[in-house]
Amino acid sequence: MSQSDLFGTAESQGDLFGAGPAVPRWKPDPDKVRRRLERILAEARGAETMPWDWSKQSLYQTIFPQMARLLDADEAAQYCFQFEREWKRLKAA
């Protein structure tokens, strides 16, 4: 048994904006992700001391693992391991 609304109809109101077309799910290009991760790693490897100011350090600590997770798990773990190794080296310098 359905319950009537204020106007006595048993129909429910549809979505105000309609279902609309399905939004395509964004899928990253793994090659672009790898190139970006490799650029960051190359910059770190080429430096004797921390090459980035506080703002960029904060950015890279946040986005590097996030970007790596766009790849398969084993590859992501390897990139994160390399980044952490370089990070520790640069922080100790």
Buried (B, 14 or more C-beta within 10 A) or exposed (E): EEEEEEEEEEEEEEEEEEEEEEEEEEEEEEEEBBEBBEEBBEBBEEBEEBEBEEEEBEEBEEEBBEBBBBBEEEBBEEBBEBBEEBBEBBEEE
